[in-house]
Amino acid sequence: MNLGVRSKLFLVSVGLITLSSLAAYAHLSTGLEELAATPAALAQTKQRLFAGLGIALGVGLLASAVVAHLAARQPRRLMLRARGLVESETGSNPQNESADEIGEFSRVLEQLAKLLSASKNELGAERDRTARVLDGMREGVLLLDESGRIALLNPALRSMLLLGPDVVGIPLSEATKNAELISLFDEVRDTRESTSAELELDGLTQRHLLVNVAPSLEDGNSLLAVIFDMTDIRRLETMRREFVANASHELRTPIASIRSAAETLRTAARDDPKATAQFVDMIDRNAERLQALVEDLLSLSQIESQEFRLSIEPLDLGPVIVQAVDSLRERASQESVGLTVVPFKDSVLAEADQRAIEQVVINLVDNAIKYSGAGTDVSVSAARRDNDVVVSIHDTGPGIAAEHLPRLFERFYRADPGRSRDKGGTGLGLAIVKHLVESMGGSVSVQSTVGVGSEFSVALPRPSETGDATATASESSP
């Protein structure tokens, strides 16, 4: 039979009172026998003593019951509260397998310990998930506590603001010296309203950051900021504006020439056959320039949008280079430029697309013929270098100043704008070369010395050993 705490306390009290009463009765009975004068007086005294002891025993039992009830009340309250916690967490009422409050309390505590352990594990997993999400975000996240100290930040923000690893716990004003960013947080702290602004950060490279700051939903005193790096977007917008401006300018010039020549033909040169021929040639020349510009724009657009599909495979560059150079020999002869292909010592196999490499060689050789000038020489060679095959176009022209070399492959960039337009250049040929070469996994570079000449080099990856052997075997087979 299981007894509760209160019952056990009551029985222990009853036992102690009973033993004490019996011992006292025995002791007093012995003393009364010695003191009593007659047997009748002794009997009467014992009856009174027995009645008094009975009354004392009854009072003791009542007091024991009260004490037992009071002593068991607090453990019972704790047990009930613990059961309530378990029930609220699990949604079920813990089974009471014993009337013993201590035993039940022990089982409830054990269940609470399991719940606490499960909650701890769940919180740890949630913390790890949150950390992984923050680490994987490209946006910067910054949390300031109520005193303005950094409470949380992710790696993206460290990279944006160039913050060190030990900035958590220090004021934002000590972590960064950007006055606009600090002012933005101060504004939100004062107004308790969300705000956003785009900031420019100066440093090794200028960065454009879109900062959104809002009061934290937890306590309203903390501030949470999400920061987007807009640098690439702003750079692309600038490139787009420059491209539109350059394209408009390039189109405007030949169109203006064509309109001017047409107007002159319609009015002044109507009766002058020689002048008429000159203006017709002007219209034809500018129309060709417009056509070349439009074709280059379309080619560049197709390459950048990956509409120009490349078939990259092990390719012997020798025959492709010879074919591309031969197509320009008449042009070189008209410009009085010597054009040669240096004999290849070995088979020059590279991972390339035939159409693309032909276009690259034609653009580079055509540029060399245009700008080298009469009496100069242009040579084309190809050779293995480590894991690459390098195609080089060398000329003995006037060369290019060093300040122009870093931007030479940009769209519409010209080292000598007036001379380039006179030669019929569109300003897109080298940009097309760069995109085609990079699409084939290669790279293009230029070296030039004013008064000596220039050399453009295209490096393309060589095939793997297996691909190299297969291609060589197929070439040698009848």
C-alpha positions as CSV (number, residue, x, y, z in Angstrom):
1,M,0.0,0.0,0.0
2,N,1.4,3.4,-1.0
3,L,1.0,6.3,1.5
4,G,1.5,10.0,0.8
5,V,3.8,12.3,2.6
6,R,1.0,13.6,4.9
7,S,-0.1,10.1,5.9
8,K,3.5,9.1,6.7
9,L,4.1,12.1,8.9
10,F,0.8,11.6,10.7
11,L,1.6,7.9,11.5
12,V,5.1,8.8,12.7
13,S,3.6,11.5,15.0
14,V,1.0,9.1,16.3
15,G,3.6,6.5,17.1
16,L,5.8,8.9,18.9
17,I,2.9,10.3,21.0
18,T,1.7,6.8,21.9
19,L,5.1,5.6,23.0
20,S,5.6,8.7,25.0
21,S,2.2,8.4,26.7
22,L,2.7,4.7,27.6
23,A,6.1,5.5,29.1
24,A,4.8,8.4,31.1
25,Y,1.8,6.3,32.3
26,A,4.1,3.5,33.4
27,H,6.4,5.8,35.3
28,L,3.6,7.7,37.0
29,S,1.8,4.5,38.0
30,T,4.9,3.3,39.8
31,G,5.2,6.5,41.7
32,L,1.6,6.6,42.6
33,E,1.7,3.0,44.1
34,E,4.3,4.2,46.5
35,L,2.5,7.4,47.5
36,A,-1.2,6.1,47.6
37,A,-2.6,5.5,51.2
38,T,-5.3,3.0,50.2
39,P,-6.0,0.8,47.2
40,A,-9.2,2.7,46.4
41,A,-7.4,6.1,46.3
42,L,-4.8,4.5,44.0
43,A,-7.4,3.2,41.6
44,Q,-9.2,6.6,41.5
45,T,-5.9,8.4,40.8
46,K,-5.0,6.0,38.0
47,Q,-8.4,6.6,36.4
48,R,-7.8,10.3,36.4
49,L,-4.3,9.9,35.1
50,F,-5.5,7.6,32.3
51,A,-8.2,10.1,31.4
52,G,-5.7,12.9,31.3
53,L,-3.4,10.9,29.1
54,G,-6.2,10.1,26.8
55,I,-7.0,13.8,26.4
56,A,-3.4,14.6,25.8
57,L,-3.1,11.8,23.3
58,G,-6.2,13.1,21.4
59,V,-4.8,16.7,21.4
60,G,-1.4,15.3,20.2
61,L,-3.1,13.4,17.4
62,L,-5.0,16.5,16.3
63,A,-1.8,18.5,16.4
64,S,0.0,15.8,14.4
65,A,-2.6,15.9,11.8
66,V,-2.4,19.6,11.4
67,V,1.4,19.6,11.4
68,A,1.5,16.8,8.8
69,H,-1.0,18.7,6.6
70,L,1.1,21.9,6.8
71,A,4.4,20.0,6.2
72,A,3.0,18.3,3.1
73,R,1.3,21.3,1.5
74,Q,4.5,23.0,0.1
75,P,5.9,19.8,-1.6
76,R,2.4,19.2,-3.0
77,R,2.3,22.7,-4.5
78,L,5.7,22.2,-6.1
79,M,4.6,18.9,-7.5
80,L,1.4,20.4,-8.9
81,R,3.4,23.3,-10.5
82,A,5.9,20.9,-12.0
83,R,3.1,18.7,-13.4
84,G,1.5,21.8,-14.9
85,L,4.8,22.7,-16.7
86,V,5.1,19.2,-18.0
87,E,1.5,19.2,-19.2
88,S,1.9,22.6,-20.9
89,E,5.0,21.5,-22.7
90,T,3.9,18.0,-23.8
91,G,0.1,18.5,-24.0
92,S,-0.5,15.4,-21.9
93,N,-1.1,14.8,-18.2
94,P,1.7,12.9,-16.5
95,Q,0.5,9.5,-15.1
96,N,0.4,9.3,-11.3
97,E,1.6,5.9,-10.6
98,S,2.1,6.4,-6.8
99,A,0.2,8.2,-4.0
100,D,3.6,9.2,-2.6
101,E,4.0,12.9,-3.4
102,I,7.8,12.6,-3.2
103,G,7.9,9.8,-5.7
104,E,5.6,11.6,-8.0
105,F,7.6,14.8,-7.6
106,S,10.7,12.9,-8.5
107,R,9.2,11.5,-11.7
108,V,7.8,14.9,-12.7
109,L,11.3,16.5,-12.2
110,E,12.8,13.8,-14.3
111,Q,10.3,14.6,-17.1
112,L,11.2,18.3,-16.7
113,A,14.9,17.5,-17.0
114,K,14.2,15.6,-20.3
115,L,12.1,18.5,-21.6
116,L,14.9,20.9,-20.6
117,S,17.5,18.8,-22.4
118,A,15.3,18.6,-25.5
119,S,14.7,22.4,-25.5
120,K,18.4,23.0,-25.1
121,N,19.2,20.8,-28.0
122,E,16.5,22.5,-30.1
123,L,17.8,25.9,-29.2
124,G,21.3,24.8,-30.1
125,A,20.1,23.5,-33.5
126,E,18.2,26.7,-34.1
127,R,21.2,28.8,-33.2
128,D,23.4,26.8,-35.6
129,R,20.8,27.2,-38.4
130,T,20.6,30.9,-37.8
131,A,24.4,31.2,-37.8
132,R,24.6,29.2,-41.1
133,V,22.0,31.5,-42.7
134,L,23.8,34.6,-41.6
135,D,27.1,33.3,-42.8
136,G,25.6,32.4,-46.2
137,M,23.9,35.8,-46.7
138,R,25.4,38.2,-49.2
139,E,23.7,41.0,-47.4
140,G,25.3,42.5,-44.3
141,V,23.4,42.1,-41.0
142,L,24.2,44.3,-38.0
143,L,22.5,44.4,-34.6
144,L,23.2,47.1,-32.0
145,D,22.0,46.7,-28.4
146,E,20.3,49.5,-26.4
147,S,23.6,51.1,-25.5
148,G,24.7,51.3,-29.1
149,R,27.2,48.4,-28.9
150,I,27.6,45.8,-31.6
151,A,25.7,42.7,-30.5
152,L,25.7,40.7,-33.8
153,L,27.2,40.9,-37.3
154,N,27.8,38.5,-40.1
155,P,30.9,37.9,-42.3
156,A,29.4,39.8,-45.2
157,L,29.2,43.0,-43.1
158,R,32.8,42.5,-41.9
159,S,33.8,42.5,-45.5
160,M,31.7,45.5,-46.5
161,L,32.9,47.7,-43.6
162,L,36.4,46.2,-43.3
163,L,35.8,45.3,-39.6
164,G,38.1,43.2,-37.5
165,P,37.2,40.0,-35.7
166,D,36.9,41.6,-32.2
167,V,34.3,44.3,-32.8
168,V,31.5,42.6,-31.0
169,G,30.7,44.4,-27.7
170,I,32.2,47.8,-28.7
171,P,30.3,50.9,-29.8
172,L,29.7,51.3,-33.5
173,S,31.5,54.7,-33.4
174,E,34.7,52.9,-32.5
175,A,34.3,50.1,-35.0
176,T,33.8,52.5,-38.0
177,K,34.6,56.1,-38.6
178,N,31.9,56.6,-41.3
179,A,29.9,59.5,-40.0
180,E,26.9,59.0,-42.3
181,L,26.4,55.4,-41.1
182,I,26.6,56.4,-37.4
183,S,24.2,59.3,-38.0
184,L,21.7,56.9,-39.7
185,F,21.6,54.7,-36.5
186,D,21.3,57.8,-34.3
187,E,18.3,59.0,-36.3
188,V,16.5,55.7,-36.0
189,R,17.2,55.6,-32.2
190,D,15.7,59.1,-31.8
191,T,12.7,58.7,-34.1
192,R,12.0,55.0,-33.5
193,E,11.1,54.8,-37.2
194,S,12.7,52.7,-40.0
195,T,14.8,54.5,-42.5
196,S,17.2,53.7,-45.4
197,A,19.9,55.5,-47.3
198,E,22.6,54.8,-49.8
199,L,26.1,55.5,-48.6
200,E,29.5,55.7,-50.4
201,L,32.5,54.3,-48.6
202,D,35.9,55.4,-49.6
203,G,38.9,53.1,-49.2
204,L,41.0,50.9,-51.5
205,T,37.9,50.6,-53.7
206,Q,34.9,52.8,-53.5
207,R,31.7,50.9,-52.4
208,H,28.1,51.8,-52.6
209,L,26.0,50.5,-49.7
210,L,22.2,50.6,-49.3
211,V,21.5,50.6,-45.6
212,N,18.1,49.8,-44.1
213,V,17.9,50.4,-40.3
214,A,14.9,49.6,-38.1
215,P,14.1,49.2,-34.4
216,S,14.3,45.6,-33.2
217,L,10.9,43.9,-32.7
218,E,12.2,42.2,-29.5
219,D,12.5,45.2,-27.2
220,G,12.3,48.2,-29.4
221,N,15.6,49.6,-28.0
222,S,18.0,47.5,-30.1
223,L,18.6,48.5,-33.8
224,L,18.8,46.1,-36.7
225,A,20.4,47.0,-40.0
226,V,20.4,45.0,-43.3
227,I,23.0,46.4,-45.7
228,F,23.1,45.6,-49.5
229,D,26.3,46.1,-51.5
230,M,25.2,48.0,-54.6
231,T,28.7,48.5,-56.0
232,D,28.4,46.1,-58.9
233,I,24.9,47.4,-59.7
234,R,26.1,51.0,-59.8
235,R,29.1,50.0,-61.9
236,L,26.9,48.3,-64.4
237,E,24.6,51.3,-64.5
238,T,27.6,53.5,-65.2
239,M,28.8,51.1,-67.9
240,R,25.3,51.1,-69.5
241,R,25.2,54.9,-69.5
242,E,28.6,55.1,-71.0
243,F,27.8,52.5,-73.6
244,V,24.6,54.3,-74.7
245,A,26.5,57.6,-74.9
246,N,29.4,56.1,-76.9
247,A,27.1,54.2,-79.2
248,S,25.0,57.3,-79.8
249,H,28.1,59.3,-80.6
250,E,29.5,56.7,-82.9
251,L,26.2,56.5,-84.8
252,R,25.7,60.2,-84.9
253,T,29.0,61.0,-86.7
254,P,28.4,58.8,-89.9
255,I,24.7,59.7,-90.0
256,A,25.6,63.4,-89.9
257,S,28.1,62.9,-92.7
258,I,25.5,61.0,-94.8
259,R,22.9,63.7,-94.3
260,S,25.4,66.4,-95.1
261,A,26.5,64.7,-98.3
262,A,22.9,64.0,-99.3
263,E,21.9,67.7,-98.8
264,T,24.9,68.9,-100.8
265,L,24.0,66.5,-103.6
266,R,20.4,67.7,-103.6
267,T,21.4,71.4,-103.9
268,A,25.0,72.5,-104.8
269,A,26.6,69.5,-106.5
270,R,23.7,68.6,-108.9
271,D,25.5,69.8,-112.0
272,D,29.0,68.8,-111.0
273,P,29.7,65.2,-111.8
274,K,33.1,65.2,-110.0
275,A,31.6,66.6,-106.8
276,T,28.7,64.2,-107.1
277,A,31.1,61.2,-107.2
278,Q,33.0,62.5,-104.2
279,F,29.8,62.9,-102.1
280,V,28.5,59.5,-103.3
281,D,31.8,58.0,-102.1
282,M,31.3,59.8,-98.8
283,I,27.8,58.4,-98.4
284,D,29.0,54.9,-99.3
285,R,32.0,55.1,-96.9
286,N,29.9,56.2,-93.9
287,A,27.2,53.7,-94.8
288,E,29.9,50.9,-94.6
289,R,31.0,52.3,-91.3
290,L,27.5,52.2,-90.0
291,Q,27.1,48.7,-91.2
292,A,30.3,47.6,-89.5
293,L,29.3,49.3,-86.3
294,V,25.9,47.6,-86.3
295,E,27.4,44.2,-87.1
296,D,30.0,44.6,-84.3
297,L,27.3,45.7,-81.8
298,L,25.2,42.6,-82.8
299,S,28.2,40.3,-82.5
300,L,29.1,41.7,-79.1
301,S,25.6,41.4,-77.9
302,Q,25.4,37.8,-79.0
303,I,28.6,36.9,-77.3
304,E,27.7,38.6,-74.0
305,S,24.3,37.0,-74.0
306,Q,25.8,33.6,-74.8
307,E,23.7,33.4,-78.0
308,F,26.9,32.8,-79.9
309,R,27.3,29.1,-79.3
310,L,30.9,27.9,-79.1
311,S,32.0,24.3,-80.0
312,I,35.2,24.0,-78.0
313,E,37.3,21.0,-79.0
314,P,41.0,20.1,-79.6
315,L,41.9,22.2,-82.7
316,D,45.1,22.6,-84.7
317,L,45.4,26.4,-84.8
318,G,47.9,26.4,-87.7
319,P,45.5,26.0,-90.7
320,V,43.0,28.4,-89.0
321,I,45.6,31.1,-88.6
322,V,46.9,30.8,-92.1
323,Q,43.3,31.0,-93.5
324,A,42.5,34.1,-91.5
325,V,45.8,35.8,-92.5
326,D,45.3,35.0,-96.2
327,S,41.9,36.7,-96.1
328,L,43.7,40.0,-95.2
329,R,46.6,39.9,-97.6
330,E,44.9,42.1,-100.2
331,R,44.1,44.7,-97.5
332,A,47.7,44.6,-96.3
333,S,49.0,45.1,-99.8
334,Q,46.7,48.1,-100.2
335,E,48.1,49.7,-97.0
336,S,51.7,48.8,-98.0
337,V,52.1,46.6,-94.9
338,G,54.1,43.4,-94.9
339,L,52.1,40.4,-93.6
340,T,53.8,37.1,-92.7
341,V,53.0,34.0,-90.8
342,V,56.0,32.6,-88.8
343,P,56.3,28.8,-89.6
344,F,55.1,26.7,-86.7
345,K,57.7,24.4,-85.2
346,D,55.2,22.0,-83.7
347,S,51.5,21.2,-84.1
348,V,49.7,23.9,-82.1
349,L,46.7,22.1,-80.6
350,A,44.4,24.1,-78.3
351,E,41.0,23.9,-76.8
352,A,39.2,26.4,-79.1
353,D,36.2,27.1,-81.4
354,Q,37.2,27.4,-85.0
355,R,34.9,30.3,-85.9
356,A,35.9,32.2,-82.7
357,I,39.6,31.8,-83.1
358,E,39.3,32.8,-86.8
359,Q,37.4,36.0,-85.8
360,V,40.0,36.8,-83.1
361,V,42.9,36.5,-85.5
362,I,41.1,38.6,-88.2
363,N,40.3,41.4,-85.7
364,L,43.8,41.6,-84.3
365,V,45.6,41.4,-87.7
366,D,43.2,43.9,-89.2
367,N,43.9,46.3,-86.3
368,A,47.6,45.9,-86.8
369,I,47.3,46.6,-90.6
370,K,45.1,49.7,-90.0
371,Y,47.2,51.4,-87.4
372,S,50.8,50.3,-88.2
373,G,51.1,52.5,-91.3
374,A,52.8,52.1,-94.7
375,G,56.2,50.4,-94.7
376,T,55.7,48.5,-91.5
377,D,55.5,44.7,-90.9
378,V,52.9,42.5,-89.2
379,S,53.8,38.9,-88.2
380,V,51.7,36.2,-86.7
381,S,53.1,33.3,-84.8
382,A,51.9,30.5,-82.5
383,A,53.8,28.3,-80.0
384,R,53.4,26.2,-76.9
385,R,54.0,27.8,-73.5
386,D,53.6,25.5,-70.4
387,N,50.0,24.5,-70.5
388,D,48.9,27.0,-73.1
389,V,49.2,27.7,-76.8
390,V,50.0,31.4,-77.4
391,V,49.1,33.2,-80.6
392,S,51.0,36.4,-81.0
393,I,50.4,39.3,-83.5
394,H,53.4,41.6,-83.7
395,D,53.7,44.8,-85.6
396,T,56.4,47.5,-86.1
397,G,54.0,50.4,-86.0
398,P,54.1,53.5,-83.9
399,G,53.1,51.7,-80.7
400,I,50.6,52.6,-78.0
401,A,51.3,54.8,-75.0
402,A,51.4,53.0,-71.6
403,E,48.4,54.9,-70.1
404,H,46.1,53.5,-72.8
405,L,47.0,49.8,-72.4
406,P,44.8,49.0,-69.3
407,R,41.6,50.2,-71.1
408,L,42.4,49.1,-74.6
409,F,39.9,46.2,-74.5
410,E,37.0,48.3,-73.3
411,R,34.1,49.0,-75.7
412,F,34.5,52.2,-77.8
413,Y,37.8,53.0,-76.2
414,R,40.4,54.4,-78.6
415,A,43.9,55.4,-78.0
416,D,43.7,57.9,-80.9
417,P,39.9,58.6,-81.6
418,G,40.3,60.8,-84.7
419,R,42.8,58.4,-86.4
420,S,40.7,55.4,-85.5
421,R,37.6,56.8,-87.1
422,D,39.5,57.8,-90.2
423,K,40.6,54.2,-90.6
424,G,37.0,53.0,-90.3
425,G,37.3,51.5,-86.8
426,T,34.2,50.9,-84.7
427,G,35.9,50.8,-81.3
428,L,34.5,47.3,-80.7
429,G,37.0,45.0,-82.3
430,L,39.2,44.4,-79.3
431,A,36.2,44.1,-77.0
432,I,34.9,41.3,-79.2
433,V,38.4,39.7,-79.1
434,K,38.4,39.8,-75.3
435,H,35.0,38.3,-74.9
436,L,35.6,35.5,-77.4
437,V,39.0,34.5,-75.9
438,E,37.6,34.5,-72.3
439,S,34.6,32.4,-73.5
440,M,37.1,29.8,-74.7
441,G,38.8,29.8,-71.3
442,G,41.8,31.8,-72.4
443,S,43.2,35.3,-71.9
444,V,44.4,38.2,-74.1
445,S,47.2,40.7,-73.3
446,V,49.1,43.5,-75.0
447,Q,52.6,44.9,-74.8
448,S,53.6,48.0,-76.6
449,T,56.5,50.5,-76.8
450,V,56.0,53.9,-78.5
451,G,58.1,54.1,-81.6
452,V,58.9,50.4,-81.6
453,G,55.6,48.5,-82.1
454,S,53.0,46.4,-80.3
455,E,52.3,42.7,-79.7
456,F,48.9,41.2,-78.8
457,S,49.1,37.7,-77.3
458,V,46.2,35.3,-77.0
459,A,46.7,32.3,-74.6
460,L,44.4,29.3,-75.0
461,P,44.5,26.1,-72.9
462,R,46.1,23.0,-74.4
463,P,44.1,19.8,-74.6
464,S,44.6,17.1,-71.9
465,E,47.2,14.5,-72.7
466,T,44.4,12.1,-73.8
467,G,42.8,14.6,-76.1
468,D,46.2,15.6,-77.5
469,A,47.1,12.1,-78.4
470,T,43.6,11.4,-79.9
471,A,43.8,14.6,-82.1
472,T,47.3,13.8,-83.2
473,A,46.4,10.2,-84.1
474,S,43.3,11.4,-86.1
475,E,45.5,13.9,-88.0
476,S,48.1,11.2,-88.9
477,S,45.5,8.7,-90.1
478,P,44.9,8.5,-93.9
